[in-house]
Amino acid sequence: MGKQSGKFLKNMGYFKLSPGFTQTAMYDYTLSHNTIDSEATVKFINSLSVLNRTGKPEEIAQAALFLASSESSFITGINLLVDGGLSAK
């Protein structure tokens, strides 16, 4: 798709943003309604990340803003992993 869409979308990049576990209202709701020990679940989820924590919505937003800015003008066709190292582990 990259080469083909490049013909039509000159001066526009296309990206995929892949967040990891992020502390959102849905995340908190799921943990609070979990029948399993929530604290143990959080520890397990955090252990999956190199940074040993979940992301914040602001961190995902900052990555999206970067991709939408002129700072990323020479970047296209990437999958930006914003997962705290989850995929690197």
BELMODA-V285061 format. One record per backbone hydrogen bond with DSSP energy under -1.0 kcal/mol. NH is the residue of the N-H (numbers start at 1). CO is the residue of the C=O. If there is no record, write none. Layout:
BEGIN
nh: {NH | NH}
co: {CO | CO}
END
This chain:
BEGIN
nh: {5 | 6 | 9 | 12 | 16 | 18 | 20 | 23 | 24 | 28 | 29 | 30 | 31 | 32 | 33 | 34 | 41 | 42 | 43 | 44 | 45 | 46 | 47 | 49 | 51 | 52 | 55 | 59 | 60 | 61 | 62 | 63 | 64 | 65 | 66 | 67 | 68 | 72 | 73 | 75 | 77 | 80 | 82 | 86}
co: {1 | 2 | 5 | 9 | 78 | 80 | 82 | 55 | 22 | 24 | 25 | 26 | 27 | 28 | 29 | 31 | 37 | 38 | 39 | 40 | 41 | 42 | 43 | 46 | 84 | 49 | 21 | 56 | 56 | 57 | 58 | 59 | 60 | 61 | 62 | 63 | 64 | 69 | 70 | 72 | 14 | 16 | 18 | 83}
END
